[in-house]
Amino acid sequence: MLDQPKPVYQRLRDVIANAILDGAYRDGDMLPSVRSLAAEEGANPLTVAKAYQTFQDEGLVTVRRGVGMFVAEGATERLRDLMREDFLTNIWPPVAEQMRRIGLDARALLDMTEA
């Protein structure tokens, strides 16, 4: 089965999530405005708004009317947990199967990445 490319709003969501996990935005920090992020990423503002809405729906960002969007308290750890679960459920199984198929040992792989 071929991987289908992610919709733009999901790719934008990944950009924002990675920025939060990398510490560019910490719990309580203000996120860029929809227009600002749209300009920065070359995206439609409605698409950015949809990406932000997914975070709001999950309680990872809060909106202060007239002020902006902020990373919710505890969002970094919740986001890390969600992404860990997604990795273990959706990404790791096919990777592990491919490693088994080609005879690649996990320890050898770790040794290669630490070199």
URQUI-V621864 format. One record per pair of residues at least 4 apart in sequence whose ideal C-beta (glycine too) atoms are under 7 Angstrom apart, sorted by sequence separation. I is the first residue (numbers start at 1). J is the second residue. D is the distance in whole Angstrom. If there is no record, write none. Layout:
i->I j->J d->D
i->I j->J d->D
//
This chain:
i->6 j->10 d->4
i->8 j->12 d->6
i->9 j->13 d->6
i->10 j->14 d->7
i->11 j->15 d->7
i->12 j->16 d->7
i->13 j->17 d->6
i->14 j->18 d->6
i->15 j->19 d->7
i->16 j->20 d->7
i->17 j->21 d->6
i->18 j->22 d->6
i->25 j->29 d->4
i->32 j->36 d->4
i->33 j->37 d->7
i->34 j->38 d->6
i->35 j->39 d->6
i->36 j->40 d->6
i->37 j->41 d->6
i->43 j->47 d->5
i->45 j->49 d->6
i->46 j->50 d->7
i->47 j->51 d->7
i->48 j->52 d->6
i->49 j->53 d->6
i->52 j->56 d->6
i->53 j->57 d->6
i->54 j->58 d->7
i->64 j->68 d->6
i->71 j->75 d->5
i->74 j->78 d->6
i->75 j->79 d->6
i->76 j->80 d->6
i->77 j->81 d->6
i->78 j->82 d->6
i->79 j->83 d->6
i->80 j->84 d->6
i->81 j->85 d->6
i->82 j->86 d->6
i->83 j->87 d->6
i->84 j->88 d->6
i->85 j->89 d->6
i->86 j->90 d->5
i->87 j->91 d->5
i->88 j->92 d->5
i->91 j->95 d->6
i->92 j->96 d->6
i->93 j->97 d->6
i->94 j->98 d->6
i->95 j->99 d->6
i->96 j->100 d->6
i->97 j->101 d->6
i->98 j->102 d->6
i->104 j->108 d->7
i->105 j->109 d->7
i->106 j->110 d->6
i->107 j->111 d->6
i->108 j->112 d->6
i->109 j->113 d->7
i->110 j->114 d->6
i->111 j->115 d->7
i->6 j->11 d->5
i->19 j->24 d->4
i->20 j->25 d->5
i->32 j->37 d->4
i->38 j->43 d->5
i->43 j->48 d->6
i->55 j->60 d->4
i->56 j->61 d->5
i->86 j->91 d->7
i->87 j->92 d->6
i->99 j->104 d->4
i->104 j->109 d->6
i->19 j->25 d->5
i->25 j->31 d->6
i->38 j->44 d->6
i->55 j->61 d->4
i->63 j->69 d->5
i->64 j->70 d->6
i->38 j->45 d->4
i->56 j->63 d->6
i->99 j->106 d->7
i->32 j->40 d->7
i->61 j->69 d->5
i->62 j->70 d->5
i->52 j->61 d->7
i->61 j->70 d->6
i->35 j->45 d->6
i->38 j->48 d->5
i->61 j->71 d->6
i->62 j->72 d->5
i->34 j->45 d->5
i->37 j->48 d->5
i->61 j->72 d->6
i->60 j->72 d->6
i->59 j->72 d->6
i->34 j->48 d->5
i->61 j->75 d->7
i->34 j->49 d->5
i->60 j->75 d->4
i->52 j->69 d->6
i->34 j->52 d->7
i->60 j->78 d->6
i->60 j->79 d->6
i->15 j->41 d->7
i->12 j->41 d->6
i->31 j->61 d->6
i->12 j->43 d->6
i->8 j->43 d->6
i->12 j->47 d->6
i->16 j->51 d->6
i->33 j->68 d->6
i->12 j->48 d->6
i->31 j->68 d->7
i->9 j->47 d->5
i->13 j->51 d->4
i->30 j->68 d->5
i->31 j->69 d->5
i->8 j->47 d->5
i->12 j->51 d->4
i->16 j->55 d->7
i->31 j->70 d->7
i->30 j->70 d->5
i->31 j->71 d->7
i->9 j->50 d->4
i->13 j->54 d->6
i->29 j->70 d->7
i->9 j->51 d->5
i->28 j->70 d->6
i->29 j->71 d->5
i->28 j->71 d->6
i->27 j->71 d->5
i->26 j->71 d->7
i->27 j->72 d->7
i->28 j->73 d->6
i->25 j->71 d->5
i->27 j->73 d->5
i->27 j->74 d->6
i->27 j->75 d->6
i->27 j->76 d->6
i->26 j->76 d->7
i->20 j->71 d->6
i->20 j->75 d->7
i->21 j->76 d->7
i->20 j->76 d->6
i->21 j->79 d->6
i->20 j->79 d->6
i->21 j->80 d->6
i->17 j->79 d->6
i->17 j->83 d->7
//
